[in-house]
């Protein structure tokens, strides 16, 4: 449910309990990234394991892409803002991610895939989010939910507010992503100067907001560009763009509260399961 700020029913406000700034890193074949979740200041936020922001107009920063690599035990969400990325995997799946498109990949029992840019220069910008799977689903069959920009609905819940609904529901507009164990919300929120937006989230879900253009007030806390706000438990998330336009992603999901054992591209519950994942990959069984 989403409403104008003035129309929000009473409920526990979600406060900003920590503000995190990403750190520069590289991954794949030298792709330059900003790691926001998955760094020392914020190792994870159950069920979220990693959030990377990538963005550069220099081809040298991304041209190496992400050659063949394995995954098991979690989900990857790639949201392209600008640029073109081709993906392929060893199950015969392939596709092209273009500006505004989303790929929600459930690695499950495992696959080997690659993500390679289809451009040598120009702006490449977007996010990759890793979401944990519950123990009962870690060995499920891999699957993709991939949507072109015109399949991502846009809600207009209040004056000066535009929301791309990837997962969840805003003002009666439902996102296309479904059947995900953590019941996620994933919104791309654009605010004109002076506009405000309020959204109800399941009280028990963990949530964060990442400001990637402009700055805004989340509750009583100002969050600047390239800052992530870790949100308290609660029912109502509110943001306003007071001085200038702003754009942010709001992401929430049901925490799993299970043991997490990570080793590179494998995320399982025990060290023994990690050893098995490595052995399966080395034997070509993913």
N, C-alpha and C positions, 0 to 999 in steps of 0.2 A: 504494500500500500504506500502510495506517495501523495503528498499534498503540498499546497502552498504552505510556507512557514507559518502563516497566521492561522492555518486551519488544523494544525497538528493536534491530535488528541493528547491528553496528558499521558506521560510515560517517562520512564527513566531515561535521561539524556545520556548518550554515550560521550564520555569525556576523552580528551587526548591524554594518555598516560605516559607516552614517550614519543619523542621526535627523533627519527633516524635519518641520517644522510648516507647515501650509498658511497661505496669505495670503488675506485677504478680497478679493473681486473681484465683478464683476457681468457677466452675459452675457445674450444674448437681449434682451428688452424690459425690462431692468433687474432681472433675477432675481439675488438676492444668493447668492453661492456662496463656498466655501472652495476655493481651487485648491492642490492638493498636488503633483501632477506637472504640469509645464508652466509653472512659475514660475522665477525666477532661481536659487534654490537647487537646483532639480532640473528642468532643462529637459525631460529625457526619460529613459527607462530602457528602451532597446531591448528589445522592440518597442513599449513603452508610451509614448504621446505625451502623454497628459493624464489626470489624475484629479481630478474635482471632487466635493466633498461638498456636498450642499444639505440644509438643515434649518431650518425656521422654523415657528412657530405664527402668525406675522403674515402675513395675506394680502397685504399690500402688498409683502412681500419676494419674492413669487413670482407674483402674479396676472397680470403681463404675459406670462409664459411665454416660449416661443421660437417666434415667428412664422416664416413661410416662410423657409427658408434652405437653401443647397445643401451637398452633400458630394461629394467624390470621392477615391478612393485609399486609404481606410482603413475601419476598423470602429468603430462606437459601441456600447457596452454600457451600458444603463440598468437599474439594479437599484433597485426601489422598496422602501423599508422602510415608509413610511407615506404616505398620500395617494393621489390619483388623477390620472393624466395621460393625455390623449387625444392620439394621434398620427395624422398624415395625411401622404400624400405624393402626388406628381404622377404616380405609376404606378397609382393607384387603391387603394393599401393604406391601411388604417386599423385602429385598435384602441385598447383601453383598458388602461392599466397600473394595476394596483391593488396594495395592500400585499403584498409578497412576490413579485411577478412580475418577470420578466426579459425584456428585449428585446435581442437581439444582432443588430444591423443591419450588414450588409456593404454599404457604399455602392458599392464597385467603380467602374464607369464613371461613376456619378453619378446623383443624384436631388435633388429639392427637397422638403423635408418641414417639418412643424411639430410642436411638442410643447406642448400647452396644458393648464393645470390645469383639472380639472373640480370645483373647489371654490373658494370665496371666502375661507374661513378654516379654521382647524384645522391640525394638523401635516402638513407636507409634508417628507419626509425620504428621502434615498437617495444614490446615486452614479451618476456617468457617467464611463466609462472609454473612452479612445480607444486603439485598437490599430492599428499600422501593417500594411499589406498588402505582401507581396513584389512586386517589379516585375512579375513574370509574372502577377500577379492584380489589379493595380490597375485594369485596364479590364474586369474580369469583370462579368457581369450582377448588378445589385443583388439582394439577398435578405434575408429576415428569418427569424430563429429567435425565436419569442415564446412564452413559457410562463407559464401561470397558476401561482399559489402551490402548488396541489396537484400540479403536475407537476415541482416541484423536490424531489427525494428528500432525506431526512434520514438521516444515518448516526449511530450511537451507538457510536463506536469504543472508548470507555473510560468508566468511571464519572464522571458529572458533565460529560460532554462531548457536545455536540450539533453536528453539522456539516451545513449545507445545501450540497449538492453541485451547483453550477451547471455547472461544467466540470471534468473530471478524474474521479478515482475515489478513494473513501475506504472502506476495509474492505469491498470488494466492491460498494459502492454507486456507480453511475456517474451522472454528471450528464447532462442532456439535450442539452447543446450539443455539436455535432460538426462535422466537416468544415472546421475552421478551420486555416489554414496554419501558425499559430504554436503549435499543439498546446497550448492554454492549460490552466491550472488556475485555477479561481475558486471559493473556498470561503468561506462565512460560518460562523465558528466561535464557538460560545458555550461558556463555561467557568464552572462553578460554583466557588465559593471552594475553593481547595485542589486543584482538578483540573488535569490536565496532558494535553497532546496532542502527538503526534509524527507527522510525515508525511514520506514519501520523495518527493522531487521529482527530475526528470531533472537530472543533475549540471550540464549545460551551460546550463540555462534561467536567465534572469534572473528575480528574484523580489523581491516586497516584501510587507510586512504592515502593515495600517493599523488601529490600535486606535481604535474609535469608541465604546466603552463601557468604563468601568473602566480598569484597567491590568494589565499582565502582564509576566512575565519571558520574553524571547526569548533563549534561551541564558543568558548571564550578564548581559544588559542589560535594565534596566527600561524599558519603553515605556509612556508615559502616554496618556491619552485625547487624540485628535486629533493623534497623532504617527504618522508613517510611518517604518517601519524598512526601509532598503535592506539586502538580505541579500547576503552573500558567495556565491560559487559553492560548491557542496557537494551533499550527498545528503540530509541529514536536517534538517528544520525542527522545532524544539521550542518550545513555549510553555507556561507555567504561570500560573495565577491564584492568587497566594499570599495576598493580603490581602483580596480581595473578588472578586465575579464580574467577568468580562470578556467582551467581544465584539469580534471583529476580522475583517477580510477578509484572506485569503491569496491572492495572485495571482502566477502565474508563466507564462512563455512563452519559446519559442525565439527568441533574438535573430536579426534578419535580417542585420545587418552590411552594410547597403546605404546609399547616399547618401540623405539626407532633405532635401527642399526643401518648406517649409511656407509657405502664405499663407492665413491665416484658415481657412476650411473645406475647403481643398484641401491634400492631402499627396501629393507626387509625388517623383520621383527627380532631376529636373532643372528649372532655371528655364523651359526651353522648354515642358515639360509643364505647368507652372503657367500660363504664358501661354495655352496651348491650352485649359486648363480654364476660365479666365476668359472666353475668347472663346466657348467652347461654352455656358457659362451665360448670357452676355449675348445669345446668339443663340437661346436657348430649346432647346438640344440636350441638356440633361441630363435 
